[in-house]
Amino acid sequence: MKPASGASRRHLPTSPFKPPPPAPPLEKFSVNDQVTHDRYGLGVVLEVEDGVAVLVDFRSQQERITAPFKKLHKL
């Protein structure tokens, strides 16, 4: 039996096994953007690390939120 290769496989359009949907693009944040987080609430972006993380001030605390920003939304 051959081991599974790491290369992506071609999917036929008529196949009942559809490939997973592509990941949505990461949301872009800028300094001073107002944001909301599902756990921490309202905040303001203090620092942006391109494609890696953002530092957000939620008044009671500052949190570094790493990508992907699933629970962080721009207002």
C-alpha positions in Angstrom: 0.0 0.0 0.0 1.4 3.4 -1.0 1.6 6.1 1.7 -0.6 9.2 1.1 1.3 12.0 -0.7 1.2 15.6 0.5 0.3 16.9 -2.9 -3.3 18.1 -3.4 -5.4 15.8 -5.5 -7.5 16.8 -8.5 -11.3 16.7 -7.9 -13.7 15.9 -10.7 -16.8 18.1 -11.0 -19.0 15.1 -10.9 -17.4 13.6 -7.8 -19.7 13.3 -4.8 -16.7 14.2 -2.6 -16.2 17.9 -3.0 -13.0 19.6 -2.0 -13.1 21.8 1.1 -14.0 25.4 0.4 -11.0 27.8 0.3 -10.3 29.7 3.5 -11.7 33.2 3.5 -9.1 36.0 3.3 -7.9 37.4 6.6 -9.6 40.7 7.7 -7.2 43.7 7.6 -7.0 45.9 10.7 -5.4 49.3 11.1 -4.3 51.2 14.2 -7.2 53.0 15.9 -9.8 50.7 14.3 -12.8 50.1 16.6 -13.4 46.4 16.9 -15.6 43.9 18.9 -14.6 40.5 20.2 -17.0 37.7 21.2 -15.3 37.3 24.6 -13.7 40.7 25.5 -16.3 43.2 24.0 -15.5 46.5 22.4 -11.9 47.7 21.9 -9.5 49.8 19.9 -6.6 48.4 17.9 -3.2 49.6 19.3 -0.7 47.7 17.2 -0.8 45.5 14.0 1.6 42.7 13.2 0.9 42.1 9.4 -0.9 38.8 9.0 0.2 37.5 12.5 -1.6 39.3 15.3 -3.2 42.6 16.6 -2.9 44.2 20.0 -6.3 45.5 21.2 -7.1 47.7 24.1 -10.4 46.5 25.7 -10.2 49.2 28.4 -10.0 46.7 31.3 -7.1 44.8 29.6 -5.0 44.6 26.5 -5.0 41.4 24.5 -2.9 40.2 21.6 -5.3 38.4 19.2 -3.6 36.1 16.7 -4.7 35.2 13.2 -7.1 33.9 12.0 -9.3 36.6 13.6 -12.5 34.4 13.9 -14.0 36.2 16.9 -12.7 39.7 16.1 -14.8 42.0 13.9 -14.2 45.5 12.7 -17.0 48.1 13.4 
